[in-house]
Amino acid sequence: MNLPTETPVNPEQVCALRAFNRFYTQRIGILDPYLGSAFSLTEVRVLYELAHHAPCTASELVRRLLLDAGYLSRILRRFAAEGWMERTPAPTDARQQVLALTQEGRAVFEPLQQRSREEATGLLAALAPAQRAELMAALQRAQALLSPDTALARSARTIVLRNPRPGDMGWVIQQHGELYWREYGWNAEFEALVASIVAGMMKRHDPAWERGWIAELDGERVGSAFVVRKSKTVAQLRLLILTPAARGLGLGGRLTDECIAFARGKGYRKLVLWTNRNLDAARVIYARRGFTLVESEAHHSYGRDLVGEHWELAL
């Protein structure tokens, strides 16, 4: 088995995200005008930055809010004309001006901030404590996933490799069927093959010589890998897979390394595997760890013309 490669975003997922955006913006009342005020959401965001991160320059606001400079300039001119904002020369460079809210500006902003707090409190008050905790965890997870700081997003994630539990093997079959159909167009023959492999592994499992791992990411199953016994000296790596949510985190390599370490620890002399030539991601993982391609053959399976490959690693 092998890891599917990266694919374009599913259009259904795009529609689902847009639908959530429409639901949430309407639910929290930020459609123009903002919370029934005379301000747009963008104007309130500028007021917020001036209230909490001033003094700052216009260029800093552009970078922080990702706004068009001309659009921001028009907003700032209005704020200055209304007496809500003042400009003063920057202490380190008189050619630049720093911006800050005036007392009048703070008097305008504070009721908006309080209204926003009340709206958020109302949303949470309608939920039971357990539901609030679930919502907070989901929001934090979404922020980590969508953060432009990839390192921050990855550091916020919890990865666990654990032993399989009841129900996991059904998940392994399902993931192989869904992912390979969606990403490669393989038909139900492949899912049937995986089901037969899993059934055989479970019936003949020898815990003294065989081992499996389920990878979890933030408590959700995202991958698997297994070592099964072929002979006294040869083990086989089987059913290595990762869901799209887990790619790019090095999990495929970690699962493969666990398989190699287990096989070596048990005294096997060779670890073998079978894959297909069009599955590039895992072929790279195998090659980097010293596996060598020893045999290949063309075959028509799962509704596609493919090239099967046998790889080996001397232990």
DALINWO-V247049 format. One record per pair of residues at least 24 apart in sequence whose ideal C-beta (glycine too) atoms are under 7 Angstrom apart, sorted by the first residue. I is the first residue (numbers start at 1). J is the second residue. D is the distance in whole Angstrom. If there is no record, write none. Layout:
i->[I,I]
j->[J,J]
d->[D,D]
This chain:
i->[1,1,1,1,1,1,2,2,2,2,2,3,3,3,3,3,3,3,4,4,4,4,4,4,5,5,6,7,28,29,35,35,35,35,37,39,43,44,46,47,50,50,50,50,51,51,51,54,54,54,55,55,55,56,56,57,57,57,57,57,58,79,84,141,154,157,157,158,159,159,159,159,160,161,161,161,161,161,162,162,163,164,164,168,168,169,169,171,172,172,172,173,175,175,176,179,185,185,186,186,186,187,187,189,189,190,197,197,201,201,209,211,213,213,215,215,215,217,217,222,223,223,225,225,225,225,227,227,227,230,233,233,233,234,234,234,235,235,235,236,236,237,237,240,252,252,252,253,256,256,260,260,263,264,268,269,270,270,270,270,271,271,272,272,272,273,274,274,274,275,275,276,276,276,276,277,277,278,286,289]
j->[176,238,239,240,241,275,240,275,276,279,282,240,241,242,252,279,281,282,179,180,183,184,279,281,280,281,247,183,119,119,112,115,116,119,112,112,75,112,75,109,85,99,100,101,101,106,109,99,100,101,98,99,100,98,99,90,96,97,98,99,99,105,108,218,249,217,218,218,215,217,249,251,216,213,215,254,255,258,214,216,212,212,214,214,221,198,202,221,198,224,239,198,241,243,241,241,303,304,302,303,304,302,303,301,302,302,238,239,226,228,266,262,255,258,246,251,255,245,246,246,251,255,255,256,258,259,259,262,263,272,268,269,270,268,270,272,263,268,271,272,273,271,273,282,281,282,285,285,285,289,289,313,315,315,315,315,312,313,314,315,313,315,310,311,312,311,308,309,310,309,311,306,307,308,309,307,309,306,311,313]
d->[7,6,5,5,6,7,7,4,6,3,4,6,6,5,5,7,4,4,5,7,4,7,7,7,5,5,7,5,6,6,7,5,7,7,6,7,6,6,5,5,6,6,6,5,6,7,5,6,4,6,4,6,5,6,6,7,6,7,6,7,7,7,6,6,6,6,6,5,7,6,7,7,4,5,6,7,7,6,6,7,7,5,5,5,7,5,6,6,6,5,6,6,6,6,6,7,7,7,4,7,6,5,4,7,5,4,7,7,7,6,6,5,6,6,7,5,6,7,5,4,5,6,4,7,7,5,5,5,6,7,6,4,6,6,5,6,4,4,5,5,6,6,4,6,7,6,5,5,5,6,6,7,6,5,6,6,6,7,6,6,5,6,7,7,5,5,6,7,6,5,7,5,6,6,7,4,6,7,5,7]
